[in-house]
Amino acid sequence: MRTGWARRLVGAAGVGLAATLVLSAGSAAPARAGDGADARAGAADGLTKFGYRGDVYGVKLVTDSVEALNLKDAHAQQLCTRTAGKVVQQRSAVSVPDNPLIRVSASTSRTETYVDGATHGVRGTNTIGDISIGGTVGSLTTPRLVITGLQTTAHAFNTPQGYGHDESFTFASISLELLDNTVVQQLPPELQQLLAPLDQVSDTVFTGTQEAAQQVFQVLSDVTKPIVIPGLGSIALGYENGRANSHNAQSQASALRIEVTAGDRRQLVELGTARVRMGGPAPVGVFRSGGTAMDYQALQGALKFGNVQHKALPCQGTRGRTQTYQVPHASQLVPVPVVLDGVTYQVNGDQFRRKKVAKGWSRTAIRSVSIPTAQLVITDVSSRAAMRQKTGKGVRSKVSTAIGSITVGGQPVEVPVPGGVVELPNGVGEIQRQLVDTGYRGSQVIGLRIKLYSDAVVIDLARTAGRIYPH
């Protein structure tokens, strides 16, 4: 068995991954907060009436809505908290996302919650020293794109005037070296526009700093499709948006998405992403609740995928309103294909100041799961986690799961009872239902766990958490 796992590790390392990311529009904030960096840095830890959350990373690779989790680089995550003055920071030296043509160095991610006078806020920042895409690998030579000093910032805050948000990204310099004998006038018109703000150093080398770099960002924001760089791939702006209302604010920015199609691999990498949000009131605590449709581990954890556009309950709750999110389709193709259709996330939470009670629930559902190589089809998988807390006491929680049907090769297989295990035909694996982890702060439940022995794969479906923390 160990030999088989090792063989698959070597094989999987040579498999290319692709990603699909979303380009979004921005919006203006109703209120602005001053920088006050020194005041924020010096703010003492203290409990506030707001709930804060932050998620910042340097590099992410996504395949059809499924993340390659072991390639998520410099990930600084601020879990829901009511405490000001909390800082989470992560660094990475060099990241090579499974492709020698992609090199990202010296990435730093940071999230912080703060109080600055009458302003409360949460800020996330990612800084990447330099990014190099392309070059020469063996007999393959491609154009080379180099960007230095890429910084992404997302900021959500509350002032006496209300909630607001601010997001931005900048970079210090950019250069593009085309292949020898390239005729610039014959390049795609969008790429010619991208080159226009830059200084032409030679027939095939274009560079720019500061103002020129910002003009390049403007060109990227004006086009509706990624700009093709012949022989290498394409480049596109990520997204920059936020929103605020009378109850909360959120801000998110992602600097660039670069697709490399040269060679035998096709990869799309998201670079420099920051997402933060805050809201209130949160008189009792903060919810750390939500769901993900699939967690996928292969080769004794050497490969990890999951999240499937993970959705979380806002830290302060939803004021008793149910929020529903849907993902029509998601798939993971290596080493064992898994296809999900009809993913639905639902969250609901509320807090009651007078009763000193917080309560809510989260639900994750999948209409259909298919593993073609095992001829396995599962329908209507779901899990639900409910939680209730009174100030000063532990969280009371309740979990449940449901399974519609299980078939292998078209033949029905017994649906396990909660906590039970059913062996799959011909000894190919097993299915376990309703794995629960319960503690003082609440519970987490996995609707279904699939183990495929010969493929060394563990797949968790419909994982839902329902927890409440006081600070």
N, C-alpha and C positions, 0 to 999 in steps of 0.2 A: 504493500500500500504506500509506504513512504517513497519508494522508487517512482511510482506512478505520479505522486504529487510533485516530486522534483522534476519529472519529465514535463509535466504540464506548466510548471513555473517557467522553464526555459522556453517552451512554445509560446506561452502567453506574452512573454517579454518582447517577442517579435511581432506582435499583432498591433496594427495601427488603430487608433481611436479617432472618432469624429465628434464634433460638438455642434449644438444649435443653441444660439443665444438670442435674446429679444432686445430690439432697439426701441426705446421709449422716448416720449416727449417730456419736456420740462414744464414747470409752472413757477410763478412768483410767490414769495412769502408775504404774509400780511404784516409781519413784524420783523425787525432786524435786531440782532444782539451785537454788542461791541466785542472786539477781540478779547481784551483783558486776559491774555495768556498767563501773565505773572500772577494775577489774582486767582485764576483757576487753579494753577499749579500749587498755590499756597493754601487753598481752601481745605479746611479740616473735614474729616469724614463726619457725616451727619445724616440722620434719617430725614427724608423729605416727604411731601405728600404726593410725589410723582413716581411713576414707574419708568425706568430707562432700560434700553436694550441696544447693543451694538454688535456688528458683524463686519469684520474687515479682513481682506486677504490680498495677497499679491498676484497669485496665479490660480486659475481654476480651469479644469478641462471637463466638459459636459458632453455626453453622448445621448441624444434623443431624450432629453429631460432627466437623464441619470448622471450623477456626478461620479467622477473618478476620485474618491475621497483621499487616497494616498498620494494624489498629486496636488492637493490644496495646500498652497504654500504660504508661510508667514500668516497663519490664521489667528487673529486676535478677536476672541468672542467675549462680549460682555453679556452674561446671562441676565435675565430680568432682575432688577434691583431697585430699591428705594433709596439707596445710599449715595450721597454726593461725595466726590473725592476718590472714587474707585478708578483705578487705571489697570488696563490689561495691555500688555505689549508682547509682540512676538517678532523674532528676526529669523531670516534665513540667509545663508551665504550665497549659494548658487542653486538655481533651479533649472533643470533640463527636462521638460515635460515629455519624456519618452521619444525624443526626436533630436538628433544632433544638430539640426538646422535651427533649433530654438534654444536660446540661452538667455536667462534672466538672472541678474546678479544683485546681491545686496538689497534685499527687500525687507522693509520694516513696516509693521502694522501696529496701530495703537488706537484704543478706545478709552475715553475718559468721561466720567460724569462730574459735574461741577456746580458750584454756586458762586456767582459773581455779583455781589450786591443783591438786587431784586431779580436777577436773571438766574434761572436754572436751565441746565442743558446737558446734552450728550453729544460728543464729537468723535468721529472716526476718521483716521488718516492713514493712508498707505503711501509709502515712498519707495520707488525702485531706482537704484543707482543707474543701471543701464540695461537696455534690451537689445539683443542682436538676433535678427531673423535672417537666415540665409547664409551663403558662403560656399565652401567647397568641402564635400565629404566623399572620399574615394574619387570615383570618376565623375561625380555629379557636381556641377557648379551652378549656382543660382544667383540672382541679384541679392544684394545685402541691404537690409534696413536696420539702422541703428538709432535708438532714441535714448537720451540720457535725462536724468532728473525728473522722471515722471511722478507726479504727486496727485493723489485723489483725496478729496475731503468731503465729508457729509456731516451736516450739523443740524440738529433739531433743538429748539429752545423754547422757553416760556418767559415772557416779560410781563410787567403790569398791563401792557397793551394786548397781551394774548400770546398764542402759540405762533411760532414761525419756523422757517427752515432756510438753509443755505447750502448749496453744493457747488463744487468746482473741480476742475482738473487743469493742470499746467504741466509743461515740460520745458527743460532748459535748452535742448538742442535736438535736431533731427538731421539725418543724412541718408541718402538713398544712392547706392552704387549699382548701376545697371550693368548688364552684360556687355562685354566688348562688342563693338560694331553695331550697337543699338542705334537705330535712327529715331531720335526723339519725336520728330514730326509724325511718325507712323504709330506712336503709342496711342492707347485709348484716350479719347478727349478728357475723361475724368482724371486720368493720371497726369496728363499735361497740365491740368488745372492745379493738381497737387504739387507739381514741380515748380509752378510759376513763382510762388513767393520765395523760393530758395535760390541761393547763389550757385551758378553752374561753374564748378571748379575745373572740370574737364568735359570731354564729350559725353562721359557716362556717369559723372559724380556730381551730386547736388547736395548742398548742405545749408543749414540755417540755424540761427539761435534766437532766443527771446521772442521779439516781435514776429519774426518769420515763422517760428514754431507755432505761435498762436494763430497766425493766418492759415497754417496747415490744418489746425483744429477746425477753423471756420469752414474750410473746404470740405472736410469730412462731415461736418454737421449739415451742410447744404445738400449733399447727395442723398439719394434715396436707396442706393444699393452699395455694397462694398466696392471699393476701387480695386480693379485688377492690376496686379504687377506681373506682367508676363514672365513665365519661367519660375515664379516663386509662389504666388497665391493671391491673397487680397487683404486689404486693410479697411477697417471701418471704425467709426466712433462707437463707443459703447452706449451709455445712456446717462442722463443727468436730469433728475426730477425729484419732486417732493410735493407734499401737500400739508395743509394745516387747517384745522377747524377749531371750534370752541372747546374741544375735549382732548385733542392730541395733535402731534406733528410727526412727520416722518421725512427722511431725506435719504437719497441714495444716488450714487454716482459710480460709473464704471468707465474707465478711461478708453480702453481700446479692445477690439477683438480682431485678431489676426489669424487668418486661415492659411495654412501652408499645404499646398497641393503638390509640391515638388517631390520627386522620388516615389517610393512605393507606399507612402503614408499620406493620410489626409487628416489634418488636425486643425481644430479651431480653439484658440486659447483666449480666455477672458483675462485681461491684465488690469490690475489696480482697481479694486472694488471696495467701496465702503457703503454700509447701510446702517442707519441709526433711527431710532424712534423713541418717543416719550409721550406720556399721557397721564391723566389724572381725572378725578381724585383717586388715590389708592390708600384709604384709611386703615385697611387691615393688613395688607401685604401685597405681594406680586405673584401673578400666575406664571408658572413655568410649564406650560402645557401646549400640546399640539400633536401633530402626527406626521408620519412619513409612510408612503405606500410600500417601500421595499428597502431593505438592507441586504446587501449581497456580498458574501465573503468567499473567496476562492483561494486554494493553495495555502491553507493554514494561515489565512489573513494577509498573504503577500499582495493580493489584489482586493480592494474594497470599493464598492460602489453603493450609491444609495441616495437618500433624500427625496428624489422625484418631486422637485419643487415643494419641499417641506413647508408647511404652514403652521404658524404658532399663534396661540391666543395672545392678543395684546397684553402687556404686563399688567395694566390696570383693569382689564376685562373689556367687555363690549357693551356695558350698561344693560345687560340682560338680553341683548339682541343676538340672534344666531347669524354668524357669517359663514357663507358657503363658498368654497373654491373648487374648481374642477380642472383636471388635466385629462384631456381626451385619450391620449396615447403616450406610452413610454416603453422603452425597450433597452435591454442590455444584451449585447451580442457575443461577448467573449468572457470566459472560455465556454460557457454554456448559455445559449440564447434563452432569454425570458422576455415575454411580451405581456404588457399590462394594458388593458383597455378600461376606460370609464373610471378613473380615480376621482374620488370626492372627499374633500376635507371639510369638516364642520367644527366650529368652535363657539363657545358661549360662556360668558362669565360676568359676574356682577358683584359689587361690594356695597354693604349697608353700614353707614357710619353709626347710626344710633344702636343698631343691634350688634355692632362690632363683628360682623359676619361677612365672609367672602365665600362664594360658591360658584361652580361652573362645571362644564363638561367639554370634552373633545371627542371627535369621532373620525375614523378613517375607514373608507370603504373602497373596494375594487370590484368592478362588475365582472371582470374576467382575467384570469391569469393562465398563460399558456407556456409550457416548456416543451417545444417540439421534439427535441432529441429523446426525451423520456415519454413522449406521447401523453403527457400529463396536462389536463385541463381542470381548472378549479373555478367555480363561479361564486359570485356574491360573498366575498370575504370581507368581514368588517370587525372592528373593535371599537369599544367606547370606554372612556375613563371619566368618571364623575368625582368631584371633590368638594368638600365643605369644611371651612375652618372658622372657629370662633377665636378671637384674640386670646393668646396665651395658652391655647390648647393645640393638640395634634390635629392633623388633617384626617377627616373621615372620608374614605374613598370606596368606590364601588366600580368594578370592571365587568364587562361582558363581551362576548364574541359571538359571531354567527358565520356559518358556512352554508352555502347553497348546495353545491354538489361537487364531487371529485370523480373524475374518470381517467382511466389509463387505457389507451388504445380504443376508446369508445366504450369501454366496459366500466360500470359503476364500481367505486371503491367506498367502503364504509367511511362515513364522516366521524372522526373521533369526537368523543365527549370532551367538555372542557377539562384540560389537564391530561387528556389521554393521548396515546400514541398508536398510529396505525402503520403497519408495514406495507410498502408498495410491492406489487407483484414482481416475482423473479428476483427478489432481494436487491433491487436497485437502490432502495433508500427507505426513508420513513417520513411520516408527517406527524407533527405534534401540534396540538391546539391549545391556545390560551396559556402562554407563559407569563407569569405575573411577578413583578418585583414591587413589594409594598413596604413603605417605611413611614417614619413620623410625618414626613411632608407630603405624602400621597403615594400614588401608584403609577406604574408603567405596565402596559399589557401588549404582548405580541399576539396578533390574531392567529397566525399559522407559521410554523417553522418547517421548512422542507430541507432534508438532507439527502444528497445524491452521493452515494458512497464512492463509486468508481471515478466520478468527476471531481471529488474533493470539494464540493460546493455546499454552502449553507445559505439558504435564502429565507429571510424573515419578511413576512407580509403583514401589512396593516399594523404598524407599531404606533401606539398612542400613549401619551403621557398626560397625567393629571396631577399636578403638584402645586402647592402654594407655599411661598417663603415669606417670612415676616420682614426681611430687609434685603 
